[in-house]
């Protein structure tokens, strides 16, 4: 006789088959497992986001190599343009992104804005290149891009001939050479990322969809325009072009952005056909911590916080503004 057997004791070197956990012990074990999951899951998510952010930065680095390769060949930078006639810098850089077959498939004898489907450029437009996509944007589609060329701080400039409007960013509707980036290659942003213009959730509406600010009367200063832009409702949005859509079009907001407002600020248009006419197409992302990866004209990439000083952000957006960038970007 073994006398009274207590749960969990060995009998003849074997566990008592009646052994088991009480309900309280089971609840304790479940609680501990739940606590461990709660502690580990945020770390896993943070690790995944860090990997996505790194991939996003690596894509911009590929653009930097392609831009400098293009410049080495032609001694000028790709024309960014802001019209519906010109093909985007993304399109002309395809051979330098190891996409020569896609480039050869483009029919550049038609307007870049002719994206009717089916159409001659359908294959290229819907190619869905990974180098065009930031993995932190879950709603991006094959015809979208999360990366855009900088037009500068939004102040248009009349060319020396006085015949047309140019912009003061690394990319413009005029031919730009590296020597024309007088503010310094390492302190001038060439490209950044932005969220594609797809509807809700609300944070995406703020960062990717456009509204038209009040037009009675037009905003007379950039400060007034910014104030109006930030308070405009985005519940019932008017028809407006979507950011990052049809990346072959060399035009805001399809493949170009500006530094009128800081990173993750709202997107707004002023009153077309009036002066002054402001338009804000800011950089944006869903990266944790708030901010966006930026490619500088010398080819290096760094993450810039959405808390960047607005004046500093505009200064690093211009190629020839003459600003002295002494402050460090956050």
N, C-alpha and C positions, 0 to 999 in steps of 0.2 A: 504494500500500500504506500502510496506517495503522500497520503494526507491531502489537505486542500491545495489545489493547484491555482496559483495566481496567474492572471493574464500576462502573457509575455515571457513566462518561464519555460525552460527546456525540460522536457520529459523524455528520458531515454535518448538524449541527444537530438530530440526533434521538438519543433515548436508545437505548443498546444494548439490544435485546430480551432479552438474556441477563442484564441487570442484575437484582438482587434482594437480599433480606436473608438473611444467614446465620442459622442456628438460634439462635446465641447472641444476635445482635442482636434477633431476634424475641422471644426470652424476656425480654430487657431491656425492650423496648417493652411487652410484656404486664405485666411487673412494675410499670413506671411507671404504666400505666393503672390497675392494681389498687390501687396506692398512692394515686393521685388519688381513686379512688372511695371508698377507706377514709377519706380525709380529708374529702371533701365530704359523704358520706352522713350522718354524725352531725349536721353543720350543717343539712342539709335536714330531718332528723327533728326537731331542736331548733326549727327555724323553724316546722314544722307544729304542734308541740306548743304553741309560743307562740301561734299563731293559734287553736288549739282552746281554750287557757286564756283568751284574750281573749274568744272567743265565749261561753264559760261565764260570765265576769264580766258581759258585756253582757246575757245572759239574766237574771241576778240584778238588774241595773239596771232591766230592764223590770218585774220583780216590784216593785221599789221604787217605781217610778212608779205602778204599779197600786194598791199598798197605800195610798200617799198620796192617790191619786184616790178610792179607796173611803172613806178617812177624811174627805176633804173633803165627800163626799156625805152620809155617815151620822154623822159626828162620833165614830165609834168604829172600832176595828180589827176585821177579821174574827175570828170565834171560831175558835180552833184546835181545841179540844175534844180529848178522848181517849176518846171512846166510838164505838160503831158506828152511832149514830143520826144524827150530825151530818155534814154535808157539809164537805169540806176547804176551807181558805182558797184553794186552787187553783181549786176549783169556783166559789166565790162571786166570785172575781176575774176570771173569764172575760170579762165585759163590758168590764173595764178593760185587758184584754190583746187587744182587738180580736177577741174571739171571742163576740160576742153570740148568733149562731145556735146555737152549741154550748150556751151557757148556757140558751137558751130550749128546747133539746131535752131538758134534764135534767128528770126527773120527781122532784121533791124531796118528793113525798108519801110516798115509800117510804124505807126505811132506806138510808143510804149504803152500808152493808155488804152489802146485797142485790145482789150482783154475779153472780147466776146467769146462765148463758148458754144460749140466747138470753134477753135481758132487755130491759126498757124503756130502760135507759141504756147499752146496748151501744155504740151509735154514738158517744156522747160519750167513754166510757171508752177506746175503742180509736182515738180520733182521732189520736194520735201527734203532738202539737204540738212543734215545734222549740224553742219557748221553755221547754219542760219538760225538755229533754235537754241534758246536757253532752257534747259530741262526744269528750271524752277517755275516755268510758266506752263501749267497743265492744259491750257486751252488752245495752245498754238496748233495750227493746222499746216498742211503741206504747202499752201500758197502764201504763208506768212513768213516774216522774219522778225526776230527780237532785237536786231542790231541796226542802228541808223547812223548816218554820217551827220556831222555837226555843221549847221549853217551859221554858227556864231551866236551873238547875243540878241539877234532879231532885228538889229538896226540895218535897214537896207542902205547900200552905198551906190552912188552913181559912178559908173566907170569913167576913166579919164576922158573918153570920147564923149561922155554925156548922153549916150544913146540908149542905155538900158541899165537896169538895176542889178547890182551884184550883192553878195552877202559877205560878211567878214569872218566866216568860219574857215576851217581847213578845206571844206567843200563849198562850191559856189556854182553859179551859172556862168562863170567865167573860168578861163584857164589859170590854174594856180600851180606855182612851182614851190619847191621846198624853201628856196631863198626868200620867198614872199611871206613866210611865216616868221615875221620879225620879232614876235614876242617870245620865241624860243620853242624848239621842238618838244622839249621835255616838260614844258609848262602849258602846252596847248592841246586841248582834247580834240581828237579827230573823230572818234566814234563812241557811242555809249549804247546801252540797252534800253528798250522800252517794252511795255506790255502791249500785246496785240489788242486791237479794239474789238473785243468780244464782250457781250453783255454780262450781267451780274456774276459774282457777288458785288456788293456795294463798293468795296475797296477797289475793285477793278473798274467800276463805273467812274470813280473819281480819277483814277490814274490812266485810263485808256480811252474814255469817250469824251467827245467834244460838246461844248455848249457855246452859244453865241451870247456874248455879254451885251448889256443894255446899249441901245443905239439912239438914245434921245437925252442928251447929245452924245457923240462918241467920246470915249475916254481920252483926255488930253495929255495925260502923263502915264508912264509905265506903272507908277505907284497906284494911280487910280484904277488902271486896267487890272492890276493884280488883285486889288481889293474886290472889284466886281467879280472877277473870275472865281475867287474862293467862295463866294456866297451864292453862286448860281445853282439852282436845283438841277439835279441830274435824274429826276424821276421820269419826266416826259421829255426825252431828248429829241431834238429835231434831226432830220436826216443829215448826216455828215460823213465824210470819208473815215474809214477805220484805220487806225494805226497799224502799220506793218503788213497790211493786205496788199497783194499783188506787188511783190518785192522788185519786180522788173521796172516799175515806174519810178523815174527820177524826180520825185516830187514829195513835198510835205503833204501828208504824214506817212506816206507809204514806205519811204526808205530814208527819210531825213528828219531831223529834229532840231530844236534850238535851245539856247540857254536863257531864254526870256525869264523863266521861272525855275526855281530849284528842282532837284530830283524829287519825284513823287508828288509834285504839285499838280493841280488840276489842268486839264487841257481846255483852252478857250480860243475862240476867234473874236476879233473885234468887228468892226463894220467895214466890209469890203467896199472899195471905191471911195473911201474917205481918208483924210489925213488929219491926225495921225492914225495909222492902222496897225494895231498890235495883234499878234497871234502867238499863242504859247503852245508848243508841242514839247513838253519836258521829257527828260529821261525818266524811266520808272522801272520798278521790278517788284517782285514779291520776296526778295531775299530777307532772311531774318536779320533784325538789327536796323533795317531801313537804309536804303542806299542803292547804288548801282555800280557795276564794273565799268571802267572807262579805259579806252585805248588812247594813248597820247601819240602825238605825231612822230616821236622818235621810236615808236614800236613797243614801249613798255605799257603794262596794264596794271591798274590799281583800283581798289574799291573805294568809292567816295561816299561819304555819309549824306543822307538827306538833310542833315543839320548844317550843311555847308553854308557859310555866309553868302547871301544872294549876290552881293557885289563881287566876291571872289569867284563865285561860280560863273558869272558873266565874263569876268576877266580871263579865265582859263578857256573860255569858249571862243575868244577872238584870236585871229592870227596876227593882227596888226593894230591892236587898240592902243599900244604904247603903255599898257598898265605894267606896273612893277609888282609881280606876284611875290610878296615877301612872306605872307602867311602860309602855314602848312595846311594842306587840305585835310579835313577830318576823315 
